[in-house]
Amino acid sequence: MATNDENGTLLIPKEKKAAVKPPPMYQVLLLNDDYTPMEFVVAIIQEYFNKDRETATQIMLKVHRDGKGMCGVYPKDIASTKVELVLTHARKAGHPLQCVMEEA
Ligand code: TYC
């Protein structure tokens, strides 16, 4: 609220900081294994993380080389749903692909 000082000058308070923090974000990562076919991983990245074929292939190759790779960053419930969908799809297809989330 604006007030006046002893000389009658109008004092306008500084803007208060936002009371709410932005929600924490989570990275969704794929982990490498020796059995899941490369083509299956590329299709998963395209389908669940909205990447084009070229980008999905780059991510898959990074996972293959480095052991893990990031597919996207999302609010907690969306990240968790993506992990579940990927794991369900992979298990139904008989592949051991692992997908995890980590706070960004
Ligand atoms: N390493 C697997 C192969 O050689 C390919 C692969 C890539 C598996 C990424 C999992 O998250 C993964 N067939």
py3Dmol code that shows the C-alpha trace and the ligand (Angstrom):
import py3Dmol

protein = """\
ATOM      1  CA  MET A   1       0.000   0.000   0.000  1.00  0.00           C
ATOM      2  CA  ALA A   2       1.309   3.513  -0.823  1.00  0.00           C
ATOM      3  CA  THR A   3       1.981   5.826   2.201  1.00  0.00           C
ATOM      4  CA  ASN A   4       3.377   9.342   2.774  1.00  0.00           C
ATOM      5  CA  ASP A   5       6.652  10.222   4.537  1.00  0.00           C
ATOM      6  CA  GLU A   6       7.027  13.129   7.040  1.00  0.00           C
ATOM      7  CA  ASN A   7       7.231  15.663   4.149  1.00  0.00           C
ATOM      8  CA  GLY A   8       4.078  14.356   2.588  1.00  0.00           C
ATOM      9  CA  THR A   9       5.977  12.650  -0.239  1.00  0.00           C
ATOM     10  CA  LEU A  10       4.134   9.697  -1.616  1.00  0.00           C
ATOM     11  CA  LEU A  11       6.035   6.452  -0.942  1.00  0.00           C
ATOM     12  CA  ILE A  12       5.240   3.622  -3.300  1.00  0.00           C
ATOM     13  CA  PRO A  13       6.424   0.182  -2.118  1.00  0.00           C
ATOM     14  CA  LYS A  14       8.596  -1.963  -4.380  1.00  0.00           C
ATOM     15  CA  GLU A  15       6.903  -4.851  -6.150  1.00  0.00           C
ATOM     16  CA  LYS A  16       6.804  -7.906  -3.910  1.00  0.00           C
ATOM     17  CA  LYS A  17       8.493 -11.070  -5.228  1.00  0.00           C
ATOM     18  CA  ALA A  18       6.090 -13.714  -6.523  1.00  0.00           C
ATOM     19  CA  ALA A  19       4.916 -15.791  -3.551  1.00  0.00           C
ATOM     20  CA  VAL A  20       4.925 -19.045  -5.530  1.00  0.00           C
ATOM     21  CA  LYS A  21       8.011 -20.715  -7.003  1.00  0.00           C
ATOM     22  CA  PRO A  22       7.765 -22.266 -10.454  1.00  0.00           C
ATOM     23  CA  PRO A  23       7.181 -26.031 -10.169  1.00  0.00           C
ATOM     24  CA  PRO A  24      10.324 -28.216 -10.186  1.00  0.00           C
ATOM     25  CA  MET A  25      11.053 -29.748 -13.603  1.00  0.00           C
ATOM     26  CA  TYR A  26      12.184 -33.307 -14.323  1.00  0.00           C
ATOM     27  CA  GLN A  27      14.437 -34.704 -17.028  1.00  0.00           C
ATOM     28  CA  VAL A  28      13.302 -37.950 -18.626  1.00  0.00           C
ATOM     29  CA  LEU A  29      16.287 -40.143 -19.496  1.00  0.00           C
ATOM     30  CA  LEU A  30      16.705 -43.356 -21.457  1.00  0.00           C
ATOM     31  CA  LEU A  31      19.369 -45.830 -20.306  1.00  0.00           C
ATOM     32  CA  ASN A  32      21.424 -48.049 -22.565  1.00  0.00           C
ATOM     33  CA  ASP A  33      21.223 -51.845 -22.609  1.00  0.00           C
ATOM     34  CA  ASP A  34      22.627 -54.522 -24.910  1.00  0.00           C
ATOM     35  CA  TYR A  35      19.328 -55.929 -26.218  1.00  0.00           C
ATOM     36  CA  THR A  36      16.773 -53.273 -27.178  1.00  0.00           C
ATOM     37  CA  PRO A  37      16.983 -52.711 -30.956  1.00  0.00           C
ATOM     38  CA  MET A  38      18.198 -49.257 -32.021  1.00  0.00           C
ATOM     39  CA  GLU A  39      15.223 -48.858 -34.348  1.00  0.00           C
ATOM     40  CA  PHE A  40      12.795 -49.512 -31.469  1.00  0.00           C
ATOM     41  CA  VAL A  41      14.473 -46.808 -29.341  1.00  0.00           C
ATOM     42  CA  VAL A  42      14.287 -44.286 -32.199  1.00  0.00           C
ATOM     43  CA  ALA A  43      10.556 -45.011 -32.618  1.00  0.00           C
ATOM     44  CA  ILE A  44       9.972 -44.601 -28.854  1.00  0.00           C
ATOM     45  CA  ILE A  45      11.724 -41.220 -28.809  1.00  0.00           C
ATOM     46  CA  GLN A  46       9.691 -40.036 -31.810  1.00  0.00           C
ATOM     47  CA  GLU A  47       6.376 -41.238 -30.383  1.00  0.00           C
ATOM     48  CA  TYR A  48       6.653 -40.146 -26.724  1.00  0.00           C
ATOM     49  CA  PHE A  49       8.998 -37.161 -26.914  1.00  0.00           C
ATOM     50  CA  ASN A  50       7.795 -35.544 -30.159  1.00  0.00           C
ATOM     51  CA  LYS A  51      11.184 -35.605 -31.867  1.00  0.00           C
ATOM     52  CA  ASP A  52      11.747 -35.911 -35.607  1.00  0.00           C
ATOM     53  CA  ARG A  53      13.556 -38.992 -36.886  1.00  0.00           C
ATOM     54  CA  GLU A  54      16.927 -37.247 -37.176  1.00  0.00           C
ATOM     55  CA  THR A  55      16.826 -35.851 -33.613  1.00  0.00           C
ATOM     56  CA  ALA A  56      15.550 -39.173 -32.228  1.00  0.00           C
ATOM     57  CA  THR A  57      18.428 -40.987 -33.931  1.00  0.00           C
ATOM     58  CA  GLN A  58      20.982 -38.567 -32.420  1.00  0.00           C
ATOM     59  CA  ILE A  59      19.517 -39.076 -28.923  1.00  0.00           C
ATOM     60  CA  MET A  60      19.491 -42.881 -29.350  1.00  0.00           C
ATOM     61  CA  LEU A  61      23.139 -42.869 -30.477  1.00  0.00           C
ATOM     62  CA  LYS A  62      24.124 -40.689 -27.505  1.00  0.00           C
ATOM     63  CA  VAL A  63      22.431 -43.184 -25.131  1.00  0.00           C
ATOM     64  CA  HIS A  64      24.161 -46.068 -26.934  1.00  0.00           C
ATOM     65  CA  ARG A  65      27.570 -44.335 -26.604  1.00  0.00           C
ATOM     66  CA  ASP A  66      27.334 -42.683 -23.185  1.00  0.00           C
ATOM     67  CA  GLY A  67      24.979 -45.011 -21.302  1.00  0.00           C
ATOM     68  CA  LYS A  68      22.183 -42.473 -20.882  1.00  0.00           C
ATOM     69  CA  GLY A  69      20.587 -39.531 -22.628  1.00  0.00           C
ATOM     70  CA  MET A  70      17.913 -36.913 -22.093  1.00  0.00           C
ATOM     71  CA  CYS A  71      14.697 -36.997 -24.083  1.00  0.00           C
ATOM     72  CA  GLY A  72      12.927 -33.983 -22.565  1.00  0.00           C
ATOM     73  CA  VAL A  73      12.189 -31.860 -19.475  1.00  0.00           C
ATOM     74  CA  TYR A  74       8.660 -31.730 -18.021  1.00  0.00           C
ATOM     75  CA  PRO A  75       6.659 -31.019 -14.862  1.00  0.00           C
ATOM     76  CA  LYS A  76       6.621 -33.994 -12.463  1.00  0.00           C
ATOM     77  CA  ASP A  77       3.291 -35.601 -13.439  1.00  0.00           C
ATOM     78  CA  ILE A  78       3.993 -35.383 -17.169  1.00  0.00           C
ATOM     79  CA  ALA A  79       7.525 -36.800 -16.743  1.00  0.00           C
ATOM     80  CA  SER A  80       6.153 -39.635 -14.609  1.00  0.00           C
ATOM     81  CA  THR A  81       3.449 -40.476 -17.173  1.00  0.00           C
ATOM     82  CA  LYS A  82       6.023 -40.568 -19.983  1.00  0.00           C
ATOM     83  CA  VAL A  83       8.259 -42.939 -17.997  1.00  0.00           C
ATOM     84  CA  GLU A  84       5.289 -45.269 -17.380  1.00  0.00           C
ATOM     85  CA  LEU A  85       4.160 -45.191 -21.034  1.00  0.00           C
ATOM     86  CA  VAL A  86       7.672 -45.930 -22.331  1.00  0.00           C
ATOM     87  CA  LEU A  87       8.204 -48.797 -19.868  1.00  0.00           C
ATOM     88  CA  THR A  88       4.794 -50.324 -20.645  1.00  0.00           C
ATOM     89  CA  HIS A  89       5.422 -50.106 -24.403  1.00  0.00           C
ATOM     90  CA  ALA A  90       8.912 -51.624 -24.078  1.00  0.00           C
ATOM     91  CA  ARG A  91       7.765 -54.521 -21.841  1.00  0.00           C
ATOM     92  CA  LYS A  92       4.843 -55.341 -24.155  1.00  0.00           C
ATOM     93  CA  ALA A  93       7.356 -55.531 -27.013  1.00  0.00           C
ATOM     94  CA  GLY A  94       9.633 -57.747 -24.892  1.00  0.00           C
ATOM     95  CA  HIS A  95      12.529 -55.279 -24.593  1.00  0.00           C
ATOM     96  CA  PRO A  96      14.450 -54.406 -21.382  1.00  0.00           C
ATOM     97  CA  LEU A  97      14.687 -50.657 -22.197  1.00  0.00           C
ATOM     98  CA  GLN A  98      14.936 -48.516 -19.033  1.00  0.00           C
ATOM     99  CA  CYS A  99      13.505 -45.019 -18.676  1.00  0.00           C
ATOM    100  CA  VAL A 100      13.943 -42.848 -15.552  1.00  0.00           C
ATOM    101  CA  MET A 101      13.274 -39.301 -14.368  1.00  0.00           C
ATOM    102  CA  GLU A 102      15.551 -36.946 -12.405  1.00  0.00           C
ATOM    103  CA  GLU A 103      14.927 -33.492 -11.015  1.00  0.00           C
ATOM    104  CA  ALA A 104      16.414 -31.014 -13.539  1.00  0.00           C
TER     105      ALA A 104
END
"""
ligand_1 = """\
13
TYC
N 22.638 -50.616 -27.195
C 21.480 -51.015 -27.972
C 21.931 -51.887 -29.149
O 23.099 -51.913 -29.476
C 20.705 -49.823 -28.497
C 20.094 -48.991 -27.435
C 20.146 -47.604 -27.517
C 19.413 -49.591 -26.360
C 19.550 -46.822 -26.550
C 18.808 -48.799 -25.378
O 18.260 -46.634 -24.529
C 18.873 -47.425 -25.483
N 20.984 -52.574 -29.787
"""
view = py3Dmol.view(width=600, height=400)
view.addModel(protein, "pdb")
view.setStyle({"model": 0}, {"cartoon": {"style": "trace"}})
view.addModel(ligand_1, "xyz")
view.setStyle({"model": 1}, {"stick": {}})
view.zoomTo()
view.show()
